[in-house]
Amino acid sequence: QRKNPFSNDDRLASKPVHTHRGDPTYGRPAEGSQTEQRGKDAHSHVGKEVEELCSIIRNTGQVGEDGHVSVTFGQLFETYVTISNKVVGILLRARKHGLVRFEGEMLWQGKDDDVIITLL
């Protein structure tokens, strides 16, 4: 469309043609766009779910000798699944941000019910 001589849409001509790796805008939506806003909203929503998960661990878990609160995956799954069906994804996000610790890469209902999740 940028090269179409019959197009009179000025928005197309004002956009940069390509961004390259190393460019700070590479792989990011245009600033002020609806796509950027949707991404910010999604990030905020996931952040709230991570906070809620940590709160549930704090309320349902038990304090260990090291002072950290721990809960088994089975217990957490049974409690949290009534709130959200994304418990494993939220746990992975919380671990990525250093908020929880558990063994293994992925947790599976039934198989990993005895895995200890520790709130950091």
C-alpha positions as a Python dict, from the first residue, in 0.01 Angstrom:
ca = {
    (1, 'Q'): (0, 0, 0),
    (2, 'R'): (291, 238, 62),
    (3, 'K'): (388, 222, -303),
    (4, 'N'): (34, 224, -441),
    (5, 'P'): (-2, 548, -642),
    (6, 'F'): (-381, 525, -614),
    (7, 'S'): (-383, 519, -236),
    (8, 'N'): (-449, 854, -76),
    (9, 'D'): (-416, 733, 283),
    (10, 'D'): (-146, 954, 439),
    (11, 'R'): (-109, 726, 743),
    (12, 'L'): (70, 464, 532),
    (13, 'A'): (334, 706, 408),
    (14, 'S'): (420, 829, 758),
    (15, 'K'): (506, 487, 903),
    (16, 'P'): (867, 369, 896),
    (17, 'V'): (922, 105, 631),
    (18, 'H'): (1130, -138, 840),
    (19, 'T'): (1294, -152, 1178),
    (20, 'H'): (1605, -355, 1236),
    (21, 'R'): (1735, -554, 1529),
    (22, 'G'): (1900, -328, 1778),
    (23, 'D'): (1647, -53, 1709),
    (24, 'P'): (1459, 22, 2036),
    (25, 'T'): (1126, 3, 1852),
    (26, 'Y'): (1202, -335, 1692),
    (27, 'G'): (929, -590, 1770),
    (28, 'R'): (715, -336, 1955),
    (29, 'P'): (380, -188, 1856),
    (30, 'A'): (364, 173, 1750),
    (31, 'E'): (362, 410, 2045),
    (32, 'G'): (12, 525, 2133),
    (33, 'S'): (-153, 252, 1924),
    (34, 'Q'): (-440, 33, 2037),
    (35, 'T'): (-207, -266, 2015),
    (36, 'E'): (29, -105, 2263),
    (37, 'Q'): (-263, -29, 2497),
    (38, 'R'): (-392, -388, 2477),
    (39, 'G'): (-45, -514, 2567),
    (40, 'K'): (-25, -282, 2866),
    (41, 'D'): (-371, -389, 2981),
    (42, 'A'): (-280, -758, 2950),
    (43, 'H'): (44, -705, 3143),
    (44, 'S'): (-147, -529, 3420),
    (45, 'H'): (-408, -806, 3435),
    (46, 'V'): (-144, -1080, 3463),
    (47, 'G'): (35, -880, 3732),
    (48, 'K'): (-285, -869, 3937),
    (49, 'E'): (-331, -1245, 3895),
    (50, 'V'): (26, -1305, 4016),
    (51, 'E'): (-43, -1088, 4323),
    (52, 'E'): (-363, -1281, 4391),
    (53, 'L'): (-180, -1614, 4358),
    (54, 'C'): (85, -1500, 4608),
    (55, 'S'): (-190, -1391, 4846),
    (56, 'I'): (-357, -1732, 4822),
    (57, 'I'): (-25, -1908, 4888),
    (58, 'R'): (25, -1683, 5191),
    (59, 'N'): (-325, -1759, 5324),
    (60, 'T'): (-336, -2136, 5257),
    (61, 'G'): (28, -2230, 5312),
    (62, 'Q'): (224, -2293, 5626),
    (63, 'V'): (530, -2106, 5748),
    (64, 'G'): (842, -2322, 5743),
    (65, 'E'): (1154, -2310, 5957),
    (66, 'D'): (1315, -2072, 5710),
    (67, 'G'): (1027, -1825, 5754),
    (68, 'H'): (892, -1878, 5401),
    (69, 'V'): (533, -1987, 5337),
    (70, 'S'): (497, -2315, 5146),
    (71, 'V'): (204, -2507, 4999),
    (72, 'T'): (176, -2821, 4789),
    (73, 'F'): (77, -2786, 4425),
    (74, 'G'): (-226, -3011, 4481),
    (75, 'Q'): (-358, -2791, 4762),
    (76, 'L'): (-290, -2473, 4567),
    (77, 'F'): (-450, -2614, 4253),
    (78, 'E'): (-769, -2709, 4438),
    (79, 'T'): (-791, -2363, 4596),
    (80, 'Y'): (-691, -2150, 4297),
    (81, 'V'): (-870, -2336, 4017),
    (82, 'T'): (-1204, -2203, 4143),
    (83, 'I'): (-1067, -1852, 4079),
    (84, 'S'): (-880, -1910, 3753),
    (85, 'N'): (-801, -2203, 3527),
    (86, 'K'): (-457, -2055, 3449),
    (87, 'V'): (-291, -2155, 3776),
    (88, 'V'): (13, -2320, 3612),
    (89, 'G'): (78, -2027, 3377),
    (90, 'I'): (49, -1778, 3661),
    (91, 'L'): (286, -1990, 3872),
    (92, 'L'): (540, -1989, 3590),
    (93, 'R'): (511, -1610, 3560),
    (94, 'A'): (552, -1570, 3937),
    (95, 'R'): (865, -1791, 3929),
    (96, 'K'): (1004, -1588, 3639),
    (97, 'H'): (974, -1275, 3855),
    (98, 'G'): (1137, -1447, 4153),
    (99, 'L'): (825, -1457, 4370),
    (100, 'V'): (793, -1835, 4411),
    (101, 'R'): (1018, -2139, 4393),
    (102, 'F'): (937, -2498, 4297),
    (103, 'E'): (1112, -2797, 4142),
    (104, 'G'): (1061, -2891, 3779),
    (105, 'E'): (984, -2697, 3466),
    (106, 'M'): (612, -2763, 3445),
    (107, 'L'): (357, -2879, 3701),
    (108, 'W'): (85, -3130, 3613),
    (109, 'Q'): (-232, -3191, 3809),
    (110, 'G'): (-227, -3532, 3977),
    (111, 'K'): (134, -3613, 3891),
    (112, 'D'): (289, -3314, 4073),
    (113, 'D'): (37, -3268, 4357),
    (114, 'D'): (312, -3321, 4620),
    (115, 'V'): (553, -3063, 4476),
    (116, 'I'): (623, -2789, 4729),
    (117, 'I'): (572, -2430, 4615),
    (118, 'T'): (751, -2175, 4832),
    (119, 'L'): (660, -1808, 4843),
    (120, 'L'): (976, -1597, 4835),
}
